Amino acid sequence: MGRSLVVPLESPTASPRRLSRTSSLMPNLDDYRVKRRFNLRRFLSIRLVTATVSVIFVLATSAIIGWISITKQEAQLRQSLNTQTAQALSLLHYEVNDLLGWADTQTTSFSIFLEKGNITTNTDPDQLARDVYRTELLYMQAQVASKPMGSCLDFFWPNGKVLGAESYFGHMDLFENHVYNDTYGLVSYYWTTPNVSLSEALNKTPTTAEYLATDVSDISLAPTCDSARYWTGLQYYVAFYGNLAMVCLDSPFCRPGNDTIIGDRIQDNLIDILYRMNQPEGFAFVIERDTAKLVSTSTYLFPAIVDADHSVTPLYAYDCNITWITSPYLSYNESQSSSFVIMINGTSYDVTVGDINSTGLQWNAFLVTPQAKDNFLRDIVLITLFMCIAATILLSLVVYLVMRSLIGLSTEMEKVSCMELESIHMREPPFSEKEAAPFLKSKVATIYFQDIKGFTTLSETQDPATLAAITAEYMEVMTAAITDNGGVIDKYIGDCIMALFNVPTKLDGHQEAAVRAAIECSQKLKSLNKIWKDVYGFELLHRIGINSGPVLAGNIGSSQRLSFTCIGDNVNLASRVENANKAFGTSILVTGDTYNGLRDNKFNSRRIGSVRVEGKIQVTQLYEVSKDNSPERSKLCKMYEAALDSFEAKQLGKAMNRTRKLMEEYPEDEPSRRLWERMREVQESGREDWDIVQTLAK
């Protein structure tokens, strides 16, 4: 029903009693507008009061918290600095013990090793000791290989003869000198790597260099066989793959019944002492306590000046013209305090000095750390301002939301009082549910199958606990290699691993990633087999098959359980390719679709044969892949493919001749032997229409 407005015919000065009832029940439009203006002002006033109270509360709270925080800040910063410097010094002690302790351990081991050998007094300085003492030289080569960034292990005789091995900055060499007189000699270097045999290294043409025959002058410090081992002073070597600062641990060694002193020496590169101490804005350095000679720095500064003629002048902390070294040292020398503050280029630095005595070397370590900038008060002001603004906005929004409902309710009550009833339409908010459900979508993927060879036989012959431990270690290592190369483990099927590449996430070069994972798995298995052979007495072998192509990928299962996987002919083909390794005597096979996705010259591959899955018409080419790019491997692959091409061209005689030559040159190549067996079967059958394609069982 619409609203009726009764307009009186009397003048405004007439008595209001005639409309008193109407006025009380049906207020006029002006009265309603006045009330609305009043409500708006009330709303604004409530928001203003609320915002003011909230700002005052935030300011008061922030002031109290800030005052408490500022009073405790300095103590906390000092405590934090002391903790950090203590940890840094502990780390430095650990680094020194780890680096130089290696020399002490190796000296003991070397002396024990020499006692069991046949090394004797060498009276001929021109004798080729490398030919006489190869066992000792092999031992030295193995030890320095464990410290590739800087280490040296050598044996020297009193007459100046030296034989040893050294490794610096990842480069290794064997060396022997030839003494011509008391001051001059010639040293021969044989460059090598940890994987090169000793005989192969010594057969190379050596690099020769002249040297001053003063390397064994410190032998006078050990006049008897009972003398203790001792550390030499700092020694410097230049013109290697980088300049080296080193200390040497010398130890006398004598054969029983022989009073002639023979010495062994361990050298260790000092560049790694502060390896973990380097900080973006801080510094650390180590000096000799008595001489102030610079030993090592966190910036890898070489602690000596190298002149054009390769002569070396050591750097000292008191006059090296490096501000962050001289200033802390001079301040420490003056105050003898282990913790103090200095100013360098307008910046305050905390300096902590610690002693290093655990290795028998008297060193001091300096940690120079910039003081943290005190922005705490500024941060409190900014945070307080932000909190005030945020609180004002938030509370205003809350008040608005609350008052909007109250104003709406008040308006509706006024309408009810005026009999202006309106219908209330209630509706439920729309909800949508998105649940996980089975689905399949076409994708291009590389499917990877890996299976342990002869696992059933091992299960019957080996101890279950041993086999379980080996299998767990195998799965852990193989899974890491696959996932590191971008693969996703789909499932474990007994001793078989199924992995996917390029699903569920896109992976560029997924064919190459899968092949790379297969080669890495095979390399890691070789390393594991060396350990298992010694410990358990047997090894594991595996087969890998890889195929690429369209698949159906997605969730498969029921409402109780879903699993992401791939299905399709290409998945089945990958499984059959893995099993085809049995027929060809291989360990890694890939299909032509995977092979076509590999980059040129990255892998050494050969076409191994043509196959089809039982019940299918499509023929698939199989390839064996390897990372062996040696000329011999390339020649083997070419000879095999030539024989295979002749066989598939049904030129049996030519194919058998090529295969016979191949087997004579490479008798251990199993695929060649299998190809020969196929040719013999064809020859014995007398058929001329033989099938060049092998069928893989489902």
DAJOLIN-V926872 format. One record per run of one state. SS is the DSSP state (helix for helix, strand for strand, loop for the rest). FROM is the first residue (numbers start at 1). TO is the last residue. If there is no record, write none. Layout:
SS:FROM:TO
SS:FROM:TO
This chain:
loop:1:15
helix:16:25
loop:26:28
helix:29:115
loop:116:128
helix:129:132
loop:133:133
helix:134:145
loop:146:149
strand:150:157
loop:158:161
strand:162:168
loop:169:170
strand:171:179
loop:180:184
strand:185:192
loop:193:197
helix:198:202
loop:203:206
strand:207:211
loop:212:216
helix:217:221
loop:222:229
strand:230:231
loop:232:234
strand:235:237
loop:238:243
strand:244:253
loop:254:261
strand:262:269
helix:270:272
loop:273:282
strand:283:288
loop:289:292
strand:293:297
loop:298:303
strand:304:306
loop:307:311
strand:312:314
loop:315:315
strand:316:316
loop:317:322
helix:323:335
loop:336:338
strand:339:344
loop:345:346
strand:347:356
loop:357:362
strand:363:370
loop:371:375
helix:376:417
loop:418:438
strand:439:452
loop:453:454
helix:455:461
loop:462:463
helix:464:484
loop:485:487
strand:488:493
loop:494:495
strand:496:501
loop:502:509
helix:510:535
loop:536:541
strand:542:557
loop:558:561
strand:562:567
loop:568:568
helix:569:584
loop:585:587
strand:588:591
helix:592:595
loop:596:603
strand:604:613
loop:614:619
strand:620:626
loop:627:630
helix:631:648
loop:649:651
helix:652:665
loop:666:669
helix:670:685
loop:686:692
strand:693:696
loop:697:698
